[in-house]
Amino acid sequence: MSNADRPPLVRLTWRVVLTVLLLDALLTAAVVGAVVTFAFAAPPMPPPPEAVAVRAVLDAQVEAWNRGDLDGFMAGYWKDDRLTFYSGDAVTRGWQATFDRYRKRYQADGKEMGRLDFRDVQVEPIGDAAALARGRWHLTMRDGTTPNGLFTLLFRRLDGQWRIVHDHTSTGETK
């Protein structure tokens, strides 16, 4: 029987057979490696308690803001004249001045607070009484615009409560 008369499966050459076996071995090794990595990988570490507590303050601020409760939002800040708020080229000092700034910007006649969302939040404890929080803020306004920007917050544990003692917020392009 000549090669032309043989059915296609019988025409397999050693080169084809070896290529198929090599691909099979590589695929098997990759699957076994993935299964072993998944099965024996260390479980993710839970965040430190300081980071969890700071994140709870931020979550409470978002909830208060979205209720239109500026007093509740400001509860996350240190109620002291030494609080600092940096934004653009302006420096605001003190809790009351920071509150007044927010009220003028978001609750004055004809203003709206919008719907707040914090994104990409990272909390890094600095010892057991301070933490740094960074992330993005995003507002959605009724007219569809979306003011947004970045924030860096310094938290301190004061009288057992985590409070923002310094806020540096930037504004991105409104879309």
N, C-alpha and C positions, 0 to 999 in steps of 0.2 A: 504494500500500500504506500503510495507516494504522499508527501506532505500536503499536496493540494487535495488529496482524497480524504485526509483525516478531518474529523470534526474539530471545531475551534478549541474545545477544552483539551484536546489531546496535543495541540500545537504549543503548549506551554513550554517555555525554555527555562533552563536553570536560572537565567538572569531575572526573569519575571517572578519565579518562585522565591528566589532570595530577596528580591525587593519587597514582595508581599510579607515575607516573614520578618524582615527588618522593620517595616512600618508597624506590623502587629506588635513586635517587641517594644518599640518606642511608645506606642499608644498605651500598652499595658503598664509600662514603667511610669508614664505620666499619671495615669489613673490611680495606681497604687500610691504614688507620691502624694497626690492630692488627698486621698483618703487618710493616709497616715498623718499628714499635716493637720487636717481638720480634726482627727480623732485625738491627737496628742498635743494640740496647741493649748497654751495656757489660757484660761478664761480671762476675759477682760477685767481689769481691776476696777472696782467701784470708785467713783470720785470721792475725794476726801470730804469729811463732814463739813469743813469750812466752805468748800465749793458748792455743796448741796444747799447750805444755808444762804449763801449769797445768791444763788440761782433762784431760791424761793422769794427773796426780796424783789428781784427783777420780774419774776412772774406776777407777783402781787402788784407791782407798778403797772404792768401791762393791763391786768384786769381792772385796776382802778381807772386808768386812762380811758379804757374802752367803755367804762360806765359814765364817763364825763366827770369823774371824781378827782379833781385836782388835789384836794387835801389828802386823799388816800394815796395818790401818786407821790406826793411830796413826803409822805411818811417814810419813804426809803432814804431820804436825805437826813443828814445830821442837822438837827435844829439848833444851830449855833452860828454866831457871827463869823466864825473862822471857816465855814464852808466856802469852797471856791468853785466857780463854774466858768470855764473858758469856752468860748465859741467865736469863731471868726477872729476879729481883732478886739473883741470885748472880753473884759474880765468882770464877773459879777461876784461880789463878796457877801456872804451871809445868807441864811436860810430865807429870811423875809424878802430880800432883794431877788433871790432866785425864784421864789414863789411869784412875786410881782412880775418878773420877766415872763414866766410861763403864762400867767393870767393875761397879760397884755398881748402876748403873741397868739394865744389859742382860745381865750374866752372873752375878749373884748367884743364890743358891738360888731356884729356881722362876721365874727370869726368862728371857726369850728375846730374841734380838736382832732377829728378824723379817727381812724382806726389804727392803733399802734401794734407793731410787731417787731420783736427783736430777733435777729438772725445771726447765725455764725458766732454764737456767744462762746467765749472761752473764759474760764475762771481759773486763776492761778493763785492759790494761797501763798501768802508771804508770812510764814510762821503761823501761829495759832490766833493772832489778833488782827491780821490785815490780809487783804486779798486784792488782786488786780482783776478787773473784768473788762474784756474787750469784745466788740461786736459791731453789728450794723443795726441801725434803727430804720424803720420804714413806716410811713404813714400812708393811708389810703383815704383820700378826701372824697366827699360826695360828688364833686365835679369830675372825678376820675384822675386827678393829678396825684402824684405819689412822691411827696417830699421824702428824702432819705439821706443817710449819711453814716458816719462812723462814730463810735464812742469809745472812750477809755475812762474807766471809773476806778477810783481808789476807795476801797471799803475798809472800815475799821470796826472791830467789835467794841462797842461802847455800852457799858452797863448791861452786858449780855446780849445786846442786839447789834446786828450788822447794819451799818449805815454808810451811805456814800458821803465821803468827806471832800472829794475832789471829782469833778466831772469835766472832761474835755470832749466836747462834741463838735463834729464838723458836719457841714451840709454838702451833699452832693448835688448833682443836677436833678431838678424836678422833671419828672416825665409826665 
